[in-house]
Amino acid sequence: PDESVRLASRNAIENYQNQIVDIEYDPEIYQSLKVYAEKNEELDGDAQKLFSEMLRDYRRMGFDLPQNEQDTLKANLKELAQLETEFSQNINEYEDHIILSPLLEVGGLSPDYLDRLKRNEQGDFIVTLDYPDYFPFIQQADSSIKREELMHKNLRKGGERNIEILKRVLVLRAENAKLLGYKSHSAYVLETRMAKEP
């Protein structure tokens, strides 16, 4: 509940995310792996699989790209990390609610649940998007209209700013996939999955 703690936490996460990109993109680690690969030493089953997947993952991180493209990729990854943090924060801090008439719209809801809800000046119940309000209401309320109203508000957590963030994320992911030689972000993601192709 303390805003200063939330801000400090957000700053720590952003700092960590920026630093971890630089750590993961340490060229000396990749060079060591390449030198070892050139020795053509035989590795046993699991060790060979681990090593080949490490080389694949470094390729997927753009280590074989020209330096200017590597720099673009790293900058995009840092921006993506910042956007993901902001996206989550927007959801966590988003507030909305519905209003229930105590006479007409409380069917199915237990007295204990109703006792915990806040009320407005008119005496109507306020059901927020917070977990203790939301889930019991969705599971127990008789009013399908009010359940749908609350559900739609919950699905819009983060508001219009998160829609703008998603648009930017899609652009950055597409740009990164293209830099790395993939047709799409889906093709990039699925390379390491069972499906393999979109």
Backbone as a printed PyTorch tensor [residue, N CA C, xyz], in Angstrom:
tensor([[[  0.7960,  -1.2290,   0.0000],
         [  0.0000,   0.0000,   0.0000],
         [  0.8280,   1.2780,   0.0000]],

        [[  2.1130,   1.1920,   0.3490],
         [  2.9610,   2.3790,   0.4510],
         [  3.5180,   2.7400,  -0.9260]],

        [[  3.1620,   3.9220,  -1.4230],
         [  3.5800,   4.3330,  -2.7640],
         [  5.0920,   4.4250,  -2.8980]],

        [[  5.7820,   4.8700,  -1.8450],
         [  7.2430,   4.9910,  -1.9270],
         [  7.9020,   3.6210,  -2.0660]],

        [[  7.3220,   2.6140,  -1.4190],
         [  7.8550,   1.2520,  -1.5430],
         [  7.6050,   0.7340,  -2.9580]],

        [[  6.4130,   1.0040,  -3.4980],
         [  6.1110,   0.5730,  -4.8680],
         [  7.0690,   1.2160,  -5.8590]],

        [[  7.3460,   2.5020,  -5.6720],
         [  8.2480,   3.2170,  -6.5730],
         [  9.6610,   2.6680,  -6.4690]],

        [[ 10.1210,   2.4260,  -5.2490],
         [ 11.4700,   1.8630,  -5.0580],
         [ 11.5640,   0.4840,  -5.6910]],

        [[ 10.5160,  -0.3070,  -5.5480],
         [ 10.4890,  -1.6410,  -6.1430],
         [ 10.5450,  -1.5580,  -7.6640]],

        [[  9.7610,  -0.6550,  -8.2180],
         [  9.7570,  -0.4960,  -9.6820],
         [ 11.1380,  -0.0790, -10.1760]],

        [[ 11.7580,   0.8780,  -9.4840],
         [ 13.0940,   1.3280,  -9.8830],
         [ 14.1070,   0.1950,  -9.7920]],

        [[ 14.0100,  -0.6330,  -8.7510],
         [ 14.9280,  -1.7580,  -8.5940],
         [ 14.7430,  -2.7740,  -9.7210]],

        [[ 13.4980,  -3.0420, -10.0730],
         [ 13.2200,  -3.9970, -11.1590],
         [ 13.7700,  -3.4780, -12.4800]],

        [[ 13.5380,  -2.1920, -12.7770],
         [ 14.0310,  -1.6200, -14.0310],
         [ 15.5540,  -1.6400, -14.0760]],

        [[ 16.1890,  -1.3250, -12.9490],
         [ 17.6500,  -1.3540, -12.8750],
         [ 18.1710,  -2.7650, -13.1140]],

        [[ 17.5400,  -3.7430, -12.4590],
         [ 17.9300,  -5.1370, -12.6380],
         [ 17.7700,  -5.5670, -14.0970]],

        [[ 16.6380,  -5.2320, -14.6990],
         [ 16.3820,  -5.6660, -16.0680],
         [ 17.3830,  -5.0710, -17.0430]],

        [[ 17.7570,  -3.8130, -16.8340],
         [ 18.7680,  -3.2140, -17.7020],
         [ 20.1270,  -3.8770, -17.5080]],

        [[ 20.4850,  -4.1540, -16.2580],
         [ 21.7880,  -4.7680, -15.9980],
         [ 21.8590,  -6.2080, -16.5010]],

        [[ 20.7520,  -6.9590, -16.3680],
         [ 20.7970,  -8.3640, -16.7700],
         [ 20.9640,  -8.4910, -18.2730]],

        [[ 20.4190,  -7.5380, -19.0350],
         [ 20.6300,  -7.5610, -20.4870],
         [ 22.1170,  -7.4090, -20.7840]],

        [[ 22.7810,  -6.4690, -20.0940],
         [ 24.2170,  -6.2810, -20.3230],
         [ 25.0160,  -7.5140, -19.9050]],

        [[ 24.6250,  -8.1470, -18.8030],
         [ 25.3340,  -9.3420, -18.3360],
         [ 25.1510, -10.4920, -19.3220]],

        [[ 23.9090, -10.7150, -19.7480],
         [ 23.6380, -11.8110, -20.6830],
         [ 24.3340, -11.5950, -22.0220]],

        [[ 24.5590, -10.3380, -22.3790],
         [ 25.1830, -10.0290, -23.6640],
         [ 26.6970,  -9.8120, -23.5440]],

        [[ 27.3050, -10.4600, -22.5860],
         [ 28.7550, -10.3860, -22.4180],
         [ 29.4230, -11.1610, -23.5600]],

        [[ 30.1390, -10.4770, -24.4600],
         [ 30.7270, -11.1580, -25.6270],
         [ 31.8170, -12.1670, -25.2710]],

        [[ 32.4680, -11.9930, -24.1160],
         [ 33.5450, -12.9150, -23.7480],
         [ 33.0200, -14.3180, -23.4710]],

        [[ 31.8200, -14.4070, -22.8950],
         [ 31.2370, -15.7320, -22.6510],
         [ 30.9750, -16.4280, -23.9790]],

        [[ 30.3940, -15.6970, -24.9240],
         [ 30.1000, -16.2870, -26.2320],
         [ 31.3930, -16.6880, -26.9400]],

        [[ 32.4170, -15.8490, -26.8670],
         [ 33.6880, -16.1830, -27.5170],
         [ 34.2870, -17.4580, -26.9310]],

        [[ 34.1540, -17.6280, -25.6140],
         [ 34.6540, -18.8460, -24.9730],
         [ 33.9280, -20.0780, -25.5020]],

        [[ 32.6250, -19.9690, -25.6640],
         [ 31.8520, -21.0850, -26.2040],
         [ 32.2570, -21.4010, -27.6430]],

        [[ 32.4770, -20.3540, -28.4390],
         [ 32.8740, -20.5710, -29.8370],
         [ 34.2450, -21.2330, -29.9240]],

        [[ 35.1600, -20.7930, -29.0810],
         [ 36.5020, -21.3970, -29.0720],
         [ 36.3990, -22.8760, -28.7260]],

        [[ 35.5690, -23.1930, -27.7200],
         [ 35.3870, -24.5900, -27.3400],
         [ 34.7500, -25.3800, -28.4790]],

        [[ 33.7740, -24.7910, -29.1480],
         [ 33.0890, -25.4790, -30.2540],
         [ 34.0650, -25.8080, -31.3770]],

        [[ 35.0220, -24.9150, -31.6270],
         [ 35.9840, -25.1280, -32.7080],
         [ 36.9500, -26.2680, -32.4110]],

        [[ 37.0640, -26.6520, -31.1450],
         [ 37.9390, -27.7780, -30.7820],
         [ 37.3510, -29.1120, -31.2040]],

        [[ 36.0440, -29.1210, -31.4700],
         [ 35.3430, -30.3520, -31.8800],
         [ 35.5260, -31.4990, -30.8970]],

        [[ 35.5600, -31.1990, -29.6330],
         [ 35.6860, -32.2580, -28.6430],
         [ 34.3600, -32.9890, -28.5150]],

        [[ 34.4460, -34.3010, -28.3530],
         [ 33.2350, -35.1130, -28.2280],
         [ 32.6000, -34.8980, -26.8600]],

        [[ 31.3300, -34.6400, -26.8570],
         [ 30.5780, -34.5310, -25.6110],
         [ 29.5490, -35.6510, -25.5790]],

        [[ 29.2200, -36.1030, -24.3740],
         [ 28.2220, -37.1630, -24.2240],
         [ 26.8200, -36.5660, -24.2870]],

        [[ 25.8410, -37.3710, -24.6530],
         [ 24.4260, -37.0620, -24.7970],
         [ 23.9260, -35.7570, -24.2180]],

        [[ 23.6820, -35.7370, -22.9040],
         [ 23.1020, -34.5560, -22.2760],
         [ 24.0150, -33.3430, -22.3860]],

        [[ 25.3120, -33.5340, -22.2280],
         [ 26.2650, -32.4330, -22.3110],
         [ 26.2630, -31.8480, -23.7300]],

        [[ 26.1850, -32.7150, -24.7330],
         [ 26.1500, -32.2410, -26.1200],
         [ 24.8800, -31.4460, -26.3900]],

        [[ 23.7680, -31.9500, -25.8740],
         [ 22.4910, -31.2500, -26.0570],
         [ 22.5450, -29.8790, -25.3800]],

        [[ 23.0320, -29.8310, -24.1500],
         [ 23.1410, -28.5700, -23.4290],
         [ 24.0260, -27.5880, -24.1940]],

        [[ 25.1770, -28.0720, -24.6730],
         [ 26.1190, -27.1940, -25.3620],
         [ 25.5340, -26.6690, -26.6730]],

        [[ 24.9040, -27.5360, -27.4480],
         [ 24.3400, -27.0950, -28.7300],
         [ 23.1890, -26.1140, -28.5030]],

        [[ 22.4210, -26.3290, -27.4240],
         [ 21.3290, -25.4010, -27.1280],
         [ 21.8630, -24.0610, -26.6330]],

        [[ 22.9980, -24.0820, -25.9220],
         [ 23.6130, -22.8110, -25.4990],
         [ 24.0700, -22.0200, -26.7200]],

        [[ 24.7060, -22.6940, -27.6750],
         [ 25.1360, -22.0020, -28.8980],
         [ 23.9400, -21.4560, -29.6610]],

        [[ 22.8720, -22.2560, -29.7480],
         [ 21.6460, -21.8060, -30.4170],
         [ 21.0920, -20.5680, -29.7200]],

        [[ 21.0740, -20.5970, -28.3840],
         [ 20.5090, -19.4810, -27.6410],
         [ 21.3310, -18.2030, -27.8160]],

        [[ 22.6420, -18.3420, -27.8940],
         [ 23.4610, -17.1600, -28.1500],
         [ 23.2190, -16.6290, -29.5620]],

        [[ 23.0320, -17.5180, -30.5150],
         [ 22.6840, -17.0690, -31.8670],
         [ 21.3490, -16.3280, -31.8270]],

        [[ 20.3820, -16.8720, -31.0560],
         [ 19.0620, -16.2370, -30.9410],
         [ 19.1460, -14.8910, -30.2150]],

        [[ 20.2060, -14.6860, -29.4710],
         [ 20.4130, -13.4050, -28.7910],
         [ 21.1240, -12.3980, -29.6980]],

        [[ 21.4950, -12.8230, -30.9140],
         [ 22.0570, -11.9050, -31.8870],
         [ 23.5600, -11.7810, -31.8810]],

        [[ 24.2590, -12.7250, -31.2790],
         [ 25.7190, -12.6040, -31.1860],
         [ 26.4110, -12.7230, -32.5350]],

        [[ 25.7540, -13.2990, -33.5150],
         [ 26.3630, -13.4090, -34.8470],
         [ 26.0350, -12.2130, -35.7310]],

        [[ 25.2890, -11.2470, -35.2040],
         [ 24.9210, -10.0710, -35.9790],
         [ 26.0600,  -9.0520, -35.9900]],

        [[ 26.0670,  -8.1680, -36.9860],
         [ 27.0040,  -7.0360, -36.9410],
         [ 26.7430,  -6.1980, -35.6890]],

        [[ 27.7640,  -5.4880, -35.2290],
         [ 27.6750,  -4.7660, -33.9630],
         [ 26.5050,  -3.7810, -33.9230]],

        [[ 26.2680,  -3.0650, -35.0230],
         [ 25.1810,  -2.0730, -35.0030],
         [ 23.8230,  -2.7500, -34.8210]],

        [[ 23.6480,  -3.9350, -35.3990],
         [ 22.3870,  -4.6580, -35.2320],
         [ 22.2860,  -5.2510, -33.8260]],

        [[ 23.4190,  -5.6920, -33.2680],
         [ 23.4230,  -6.1520, -31.8690],
         [ 23.0020,  -5.0190, -30.9320]],

        [[ 23.5270,  -3.8210, -31.2000],
         [ 23.1870,  -2.6700, -30.3630],
         [ 21.6990,  -2.3450, -30.4510]],

        [[ 21.1390,  -2.4250, -31.6630],
         [ 19.7080,  -2.1870, -31.8410],
         [ 18.8970,  -3.2170, -31.0740]],

        [[ 19.3080,  -4.4780, -31.1810],
         [ 18.6120,  -5.5690, -30.4910],
         [ 18.6390,  -5.3480, -28.9760]],

        [[ 19.8180,  -5.0220, -28.4290],
         [ 19.9270,  -4.7780, -26.9850],
         [ 19.0690,  -3.6040, -26.5400]],

        [[ 19.0740,  -2.5390, -27.3240],
         [ 18.2540,  -1.3730, -26.9820],
         [ 16.7700,  -1.7480, -26.9920]],

        [[ 16.3710,  -2.5480, -27.9760],
         [ 14.9780,  -2.9970, -28.0470],
         [ 14.6150,  -3.8540, -26.8380]],

        [[ 15.5280,  -4.7390, -26.4400],
         [ 15.2630,  -5.6100, -25.2950],
         [ 15.1220,  -4.8020, -24.0070]],

        [[ 15.9420,  -3.7890, -23.8550],
         [ 15.8340,  -2.9370, -22.6720],
         [ 14.5120,  -2.1680, -22.6790]],

        [[ 14.1140,  -1.6910, -23.8550],
         [ 12.8330,  -0.9880, -23.9390],
         [ 11.6780,  -1.9490, -23.6450]],

        [[ 11.7720,  -3.1790, -24.1740],
         [ 10.7420,  -4.1800, -23.8950],
         [ 10.6330,  -4.4580, -22.4010]],

        [[ 11.7610,  -4.5840, -21.7270],
         [ 11.7490,  -4.8450, -20.2840],
         [ 11.0650,  -3.6990, -19.5410]],

        [[ 11.3660,  -2.4600, -19.9430],
         [ 10.7470,  -1.2960, -19.3080],
         [  9.2460,  -1.2750, -19.5650]],

        [[  8.8490,  -1.5950, -20.7890],
         [  7.4210,  -1.6100, -21.1400],
         [  6.6730,  -2.6980, -20.3730]],

        [[  7.3060,  -3.8610, -20.2160],
         [  6.6760,  -4.9540, -19.4690],
         [  6.4550,  -4.5600, -18.0090]],

        [[  7.4200,  -3.8690, -17.4280],
         [  7.2770,  -3.4040, -16.0460],
         [  6.1380,  -2.4000, -15.9360]],

        [[  6.1080,  -1.4550, -16.8710],
         [  5.0460,  -0.4430, -16.8510],
         [  3.6790,  -1.0930, -17.0690]],

        [[  3.6140,  -2.0570, -17.9800],
         [  2.3620,  -2.7710, -18.2600],
         [  1.8250,  -3.4360, -16.9850]],

        [[  2.7110,  -4.1360, -16.2790],
         [  2.3060,  -4.8060, -15.0320],
         [  1.8930,  -3.8010, -13.9770]],

        [[  2.6420,  -2.7050, -13.8600],
         [  2.3190,  -1.6840, -12.8680],
         [  0.9500,  -1.0710, -13.1650]],

        [[  0.6700,  -0.8310, -14.4390],
         [ -0.6250,  -0.2590, -14.8100],
         [ -1.7680,  -1.1820, -14.4010]],

        [[ -1.5590,  -2.4770, -14.5220],
         [ -2.5870,  -3.4440, -14.1050],
         [ -2.7210,  -3.4320, -12.5870]],

        [[ -1.5810,  -3.4830, -11.8970],
         [ -1.6090,  -3.5410, -10.4310],
         [ -2.2380,  -2.3090,  -9.8000]],

        [[ -2.0390,  -1.1530, -10.4140],
         [ -2.5310,   0.0910,  -9.8270],
         [ -3.8870,   0.5240, -10.3710]],

        [[ -4.4230,  -0.2210, -11.3250],
         [ -5.6920,   0.1450, -11.9460],
         [ -6.8350,  -0.0610, -10.9620]],

        [[ -7.7270,   0.9110, -10.8830],
         [ -8.8640,   0.8120,  -9.9750],
         [-10.1640,   1.0660, -10.7260]],

        [[-11.1190,   0.2030, -10.4860],
         [-12.4560,   0.3650, -11.0400],
         [-13.3970,  -0.4680, -10.1850]],

        [[-14.6880,  -0.3220, -10.4150],
         [-15.6530,  -1.0370,  -9.5840],
         [-17.0160,  -1.0470, -10.2600]],

        [[-17.9110,  -1.8170,  -9.6910],
         [-19.3200,  -1.7580, -10.0630],
         [-20.1180,  -1.4430,  -8.8070]],

        [[-21.3430,  -1.0050,  -9.0110],
         [-22.2410,  -0.6570,  -7.9050],
         [-23.3980,  -1.6530,  -7.9010]],

        [[-23.7410,  -2.1490,  -6.7010],
         [-24.8530,  -3.0980,  -6.5490],
         [-25.9470,  -2.5000,  -5.6880]],

        [[-27.1480,  -2.6200,  -6.1600],
         [-28.2810,  -2.2380,  -5.3330],
         [-28.4750,  -3.2920,  -4.2490]],

        [[-28.5530,  -2.9020,  -2.9760],
         [-28.7220,  -3.8940,  -1.9050],
         [-30.0690,  -4.6140,  -1.9710]],

        [[-31.0220,  -4.0540,  -2.6970],
         [-32.3450,  -4.6680,  -2.7790],
         [-32.5030,  -5.5760,  -3.9960]],

        [[-31.8000,  -5.2580,  -5.1020],
         [-32.0880,  -5.9400,  -6.3600],
         [-30.9620,  -6.8210,  -6.8960]],

        [[-29.7040,  -6.5680,  -6.4930],
         [-28.5840,  -7.1880,  -7.2120],
         [-27.6180,  -7.9710,  -6.3290]],

        [[-28.0660,  -8.4210,  -5.1770],
         [-27.1510,  -9.1190,  -4.2640],
         [-27.4660, -10.6150,  -4.1520]],

        [[-28.3680, -11.1080,  -4.9830],
         [-28.7320, -12.5160,  -4.9310],
         [-27.5310, -13.4250,  -5.1090]],

        [[-27.4510, -14.4740,  -4.2860],
         [-26.3580, -15.4440,  -4.3630],
         [-25.1510, -15.0840,  -3.5260]],

        [[-25.0540, -13.8520,  -3.0840],
         [-23.8860, -13.3980,  -2.3250],
         [-24.1250, -13.6000,  -0.8270]],

        [[-23.1300, -14.1310,  -0.1440],
         [-23.2830, -14.4540,   1.2710],
         [-23.2900, -13.1850,   2.1190]],

        [[-23.9270, -13.2400,   3.2740],
         [-23.9010, -12.0800,   4.1870],
         [-22.4770, -11.6930,   4.5880]],

        [[-21.5980, -12.6760,   4.7940],
         [-20.2050, -12.3670,   5.1550],
         [-19.5230, -11.5650,   4.0440]],

        [[-19.7460, -11.9710,   2.8090],
         [-19.1530, -11.2650,   1.6770],
         [-19.6730,  -9.8230,   1.6220]],

        [[-20.9810,  -9.6780,   1.7330],
         [-21.5800,  -8.3440,   1.6600],
         [-21.1090,  -7.4430,   2.8010]],

        [[-20.8930,  -8.0180,   3.9910],
         [-20.4190,  -7.2360,   5.1400],
         [-19.0370,  -6.6400,   4.8960]],

        [[-18.2100,  -7.3190,   4.0760],
         [-16.8490,  -6.8490,   3.8090],
         [-16.8030,  -5.7320,   2.7650]],

        [[-17.8470,  -5.6100,   1.9590],
         [-17.8380,  -4.6180,   0.8860],
         [-18.0370,  -3.2040,   1.4240]],

        [[-17.3980,  -2.2470,   0.7610],
         [-17.6340,  -0.8420,   1.0710],
         [-18.9680,  -0.4310,   0.4480]],

        [[-19.4990,   0.6790,   0.9680],
         [-20.7510,   1.2150,   0.4440],
         [-20.5690,   2.6810,   0.0680]],

        [[-21.3450,   3.1070,  -0.9090],
         [-21.3220,   4.5300,  -1.2600],
         [-22.3220,   5.2890,  -0.3890]],

        [[-22.4700,   6.5880,  -0.6290],
         [-23.3390,   7.4380,   0.2070],
         [-24.8040,   7.0200,   0.1280]],

        [[-25.1840,   6.3970,  -0.9860],
         [-26.5680,   5.9620,  -1.1470],
         [-26.8300,   4.5980,  -0.5050]],

        [[-25.7860,   3.9650,   0.0260],
         [-25.9330,   2.6620,   0.6550],
         [-25.7570,   1.4950,  -0.2960]],

        [[-25.4130,   1.7790,  -1.5600],
         [-25.1630,   0.7070,  -2.5270],
         [-23.8070,   0.0730,  -2.2430]],

        [[-23.6870,  -1.2120,  -2.5950],
         [-22.4180,  -1.9240,  -2.4140],
         [-21.4550,  -1.5730,  -3.5450]],

        [[-20.1660,  -1.4930,  -3.2040],
         [-19.1010,  -1.2390,  -4.1800],
         [-18.2790,  -2.5230,  -4.3010]],

        [[-18.2610,  -3.0980,  -5.4940],
         [-17.4680,  -4.3040,  -5.7520],
         [-16.2900,  -3.8940,  -6.6300]],

        [[-15.0770,  -4.0020,  -6.0850],
         [-13.8710,  -3.5880,  -6.8050],
         [-13.3040,  -4.7490,  -7.6120]],

        [[-12.2050,  -4.4740,  -8.3000],
         [-11.5040,  -5.5010,  -9.0660],
         [-10.4760,  -6.2430,  -8.2190]],

        [[-10.3740,  -5.8870,  -6.9540],
         [ -9.4250,  -6.5620,  -6.0660],
         [ -9.8570,  -8.0140,  -5.8670]],

        [[ -8.8720,  -8.8700,  -5.7070],
         [ -9.1070, -10.3150,  -5.5960],
         [-10.2120, -10.6810,  -4.6040]],

        [[-10.1980, -10.1480,  -3.3610],
         [-11.2260, -10.5670,  -2.3940],
         [-12.6440, -10.1660,  -2.7860]],

        [[-12.7780,  -9.1250,  -3.6230],
         [-14.1000,  -8.7270,  -4.1160],
         [-14.4670,  -9.5050,  -5.3720]],

        [[-13.5100,  -9.5390,  -6.2880],
         [-13.7900, -10.0130,  -7.6510],
         [-14.1940, -11.4870,  -7.7180]],

        [[-13.3360, -12.3690,  -7.2230],
         [-13.5700, -13.7990,  -7.4490],
         [-14.8230, -14.3420,  -6.7650]],

        [[-15.0790, -14.0110,  -5.5070],
         [-16.3390, -14.4930,  -4.9160],
         [-17.5620, -13.9750,  -5.6780]],

        [[-17.4780, -12.7250,  -6.1400],
         [-18.6150, -12.1710,  -6.8580],
         [-18.8510, -12.9220,  -8.1650]],

        [[-17.7930, -13.1520,  -8.9220],
         [-17.9060, -13.8600, -10.2080],
         [-18.4400, -15.2790,  -9.9920]],

        [[-18.0370, -15.9080,  -8.8990],
         [-18.4460, -17.2960,  -8.6460],
         [-19.8470, -17.4040,  -8.0490]],

        [[-20.3070, -16.4070,  -7.3090],
         [-21.5260, -16.5770,  -6.5240],
         [-22.7090, -15.7020,  -6.9390]],

        [[-22.4570, -14.5650,  -7.5400],
         [-23.5480, -13.6270,  -7.8140],
         [-24.5470, -14.2080,  -8.8090]],

        [[-25.8260, -14.0270,  -8.5210],
         [-26.8890, -14.4950,  -9.4230],
         [-27.0030, -13.6260, -10.6710]],

        [[-26.6920, -12.3500, -10.5570],
         [-26.8900, -11.4220, -11.6670],
         [-25.8280, -11.6010, -12.7500]],

        [[-26.2330, -12.2120, -13.8540],
         [-25.2880, -12.4040, -14.9610],
         [-24.8960, -11.0560, -15.5700]],

        [[-25.7870, -10.0880, -15.5340],
         [-25.4740,  -8.7590, -16.0710],
         [-24.3620,  -8.1060, -15.2590]],

        [[-24.4580,  -8.1880, -13.9270],
         [-23.4370,  -7.5830, -13.0700],
         [-22.1230,  -8.3750, -13.1290]],

        [[-22.2090,  -9.7070, -13.2340],
         [-20.9740, -10.5060, -13.3810],
         [-20.2540, -10.1100, -14.6670]],

        [[-21.0210,  -9.9600, -15.7500],
         [-20.4170,  -9.5750, -17.0320],
         [-19.8250,  -8.1720, -16.9580]],

        [[-20.5260,  -7.2480, -16.3040],
         [-20.0090,  -5.8800, -16.1570],
         [-18.6800,  -5.8780, -15.4140]],

        [[-18.6120,  -6.6300, -14.3160],
         [-17.3750,  -6.6860, -13.5380],
         [-16.2660,  -7.3820, -14.3200]],

        [[-16.6010,  -8.4550, -15.0160],
         [-15.6070,  -9.1830, -15.7990],
         [-15.0050,  -8.2910, -16.8860]],

        [[-15.8470,  -7.5330, -17.5800],
         [-15.3420,  -6.6540, -18.6410],
         [-14.4400,  -5.5610, -18.0720]],

        [[-14.7840,  -5.0370, -16.9230],
         [-13.9150,  -4.0400, -16.2890],
         [-12.5680,  -4.6680, -15.9130]],

        [[-12.6100,  -5.9040, -15.4290],
         [-11.3770,  -6.6010, -15.0490],
         [-10.4880,  -6.8560, -16.2680]],

        [[-11.1090,  -7.1930, -17.3920],
         [-10.3350,  -7.4580, -18.6110],
         [ -9.7130,  -6.1890, -19.1920]],

        [[-10.1850,  -5.0420, -18.7430],
         [ -9.6450,  -3.7730, -19.2350],
         [ -8.6460,  -3.1570, -18.2550]],

        [[ -8.1750,  -3.9320, -17.3050],
         [ -7.1890,  -3.4150, -16.3540],
         [ -5.9810,  -2.8630, -17.1070]],

        [[ -5.4890,  -1.7510, -16.6390],
         [ -4.3450,  -1.1270, -17.3030],
         [ -4.7700,  -0.0110, -18.2290]],

        [[ -5.9960,  -0.0470, -18.6820],
         [ -6.5510,   1.0330, -19.4730],
         [ -5.9190,   1.2300, -20.8440]],

        [[ -6.1780,   2.4000, -21.4060],
         [ -5.7190,   2.7200, -22.7660],
         [ -4.1960,   2.7300, -22.8670]],

        [[ -3.5240,   3.1050, -21.7870],
         [ -2.0510,   3.1380, -21.8380],
         [ -1.4980,   1.7470, -22.1330]],

        [[ -2.1040,   0.7130, -21.5920],
         [ -1.6100,  -0.6380, -21.8590],
         [ -1.8470,  -1.0590, -23.3020]],

        [[ -2.8920,  -0.5450, -23.9290],
         [ -3.0940,  -0.8260, -25.3540],
         [ -1.9570,  -0.2130, -26.1620]],

        [[ -1.5670,   1.0130, -25.8130],
         [ -0.4380,   1.6650, -26.4970],
         [  0.8530,   0.8900, -26.2500]],

        [[  1.0440,   0.4130, -25.0280],
         [  2.2380,  -0.3800, -24.7220],
         [  2.2610,  -1.6530, -25.5660]],

        [[  1.1190,  -2.3340, -25.6610],
         [  1.0610,  -3.5610, -26.4530],
         [  1.3990,  -3.3050, -27.9180]],

        [[  0.9200,  -2.1980, -28.4560],
         [  1.2390,  -1.8690, -29.8500],
         [  2.7490,  -1.7180, -30.0270]],

        [[  3.3850,  -1.0230, -29.0880],
         [  4.8380,  -0.8220, -29.1690],
         [  5.5860,  -2.1480, -28.9860]],

        [[  5.1080,  -2.9890, -28.0660],
         [  5.7290,  -4.2980, -27.8450],
         [  5.6880,  -5.1260, -29.1280]],

        [[  4.5580,  -5.1090, -29.8150],
         [  4.4360,  -5.8760, -31.0580],
         [  5.4180,  -5.3900, -32.1170]],

        [[  5.5920,  -4.0780, -32.1970],
         [  6.5540,  -3.5120, -33.1580],
         [  7.9740,  -3.9570, -32.8130]],

        [[  8.3390,  -3.8460, -31.5330],
         [  9.6950,  -4.2160, -31.1120],
         [  9.9590,  -5.7050, -31.3170]],

        [[  8.9800,  -6.5480, -30.9790],
         [  9.1570,  -7.9880, -31.1740],
         [  9.3290,  -8.3320, -32.6460]],

        [[  8.5480,  -7.7050, -33.4980],
         [  8.6650,  -7.9530, -34.9460],
         [ 10.0300,  -7.4990, -35.4530]],

        [[ 10.4830,  -6.3400, -34.9770],
         [ 11.7930,  -5.8260, -35.3940],
         [ 12.9100,  -6.7640, -34.9430]],

        [[ 12.8370,  -7.2370, -33.7080],
         [ 13.8560,  -8.1610, -33.2140],
         [ 13.8640,  -9.4620, -33.9980]],

        [[ 12.6920, -10.0060, -34.2900],
         [ 12.6110, -11.2520, -35.0580],
         [ 13.2530, -11.0670, -36.4300]],

        [[ 12.9660,  -9.9450, -37.0700],
         [ 13.5340,  -9.6760, -38.3950],
         [ 15.0530,  -9.5400, -38.3180]],

        [[ 15.5370,  -8.8200, -37.3010],
         [ 16.9910,  -8.6880, -37.1230],
         [ 17.6640, -10.0460, -36.9910]],

        [[ 16.9870, -10.9680, -36.3090],
         [ 17.5620, -12.2910, -36.0480],
         [ 17.3150, -13.2840, -37.1800]],

        [[ 16.6400, -12.8390, -38.2370],
         [ 16.4520, -13.6960, -39.4080],
         [ 15.1960, -14.5520, -39.3880]],

        [[ 14.2310, -14.1980, -38.5680],
         [ 12.9750, -14.9480, -38.5010],
         [ 11.8850, -14.1760, -39.2360]],

        [[ 10.8950, -14.9080, -39.7490],
         [  9.7930, -14.2690, -40.4630],
         [  8.8880, -13.4760, -39.5190]],

        [[  8.7900, -13.9390, -38.2780],
         [  7.8870, -13.2940, -37.3230],
         [  8.3510, -13.6090, -35.9060]],

        [[  7.7630, -12.9090, -34.9460],
         [  8.0360, -13.2040, -33.5370],
         [  7.5810, -14.6240, -33.2030]],

        [[  6.4700, -15.0440, -33.7820],
         [  5.9820, -16.4120, -33.5470],
         [  7.0100, -17.4480, -33.9880]],

        [[  7.6000, -17.2290, -35.1540],
         [  8.6210, -18.1700, -35.6480],
         [  9.8120, -18.2010, -34.7030]],

        [[ 10.1910, -17.0350, -34.1760],
         [ 11.2900, -16.9580, -33.2190],
         [ 10.9640, -17.7580, -31.9580]],

        [[  9.7890, -17.5340, -31.3930],
         [  9.3990, -18.1970, -30.1490],
         [  9.2940, -19.7020, -30.3330]],

        [[  8.7150, -20.1220, -31.4380],
         [  8.4210, -21.5480, -31.6220],
         [  9.6380, -22.3850, -31.9930]],

        [[ 10.7430, -21.7460, -32.3340],
         [ 11.9480, -22.5230, -32.6630],
         [ 12.3390, -23.4600, -31.5200]],

        [[ 12.1220, -23.0240, -30.2970],
         [ 12.5260, -23.8310, -29.1460],
         [ 11.3620, -24.6410, -28.5780]],

        [[ 10.2240, -24.6380, -29.2380],
         [  9.0520, -25.3630, -28.7560],
         [  8.7950, -26.5930, -29.6200]],

        [[  7.8720, -27.4060, -29.1630],
         [  7.5580, -28.6270, -29.8840],
         [  6.9740, -28.3290, -31.2680]],

        [[  6.1520, -27.2900, -31.3950],
         [  5.4700, -27.0040, -32.6620],
         [  6.4420, -26.6090, -33.7620]],

        [[  7.5120, -25.9050, -33.4250],
         [  8.5930, -25.5040, -34.3330],
         [  8.2600, -24.4030, -35.3180]],

        [[  7.0450, -24.3300, -35.8530],
         [  6.7260, -23.2910, -36.8220],
         [  5.2800, -22.8140, -36.6140]],

        [[  5.0340, -21.5530, -36.9300],
         [  3.6860, -20.9990, -36.6810],
         [  2.5920, -21.7540, -37.4040]]])
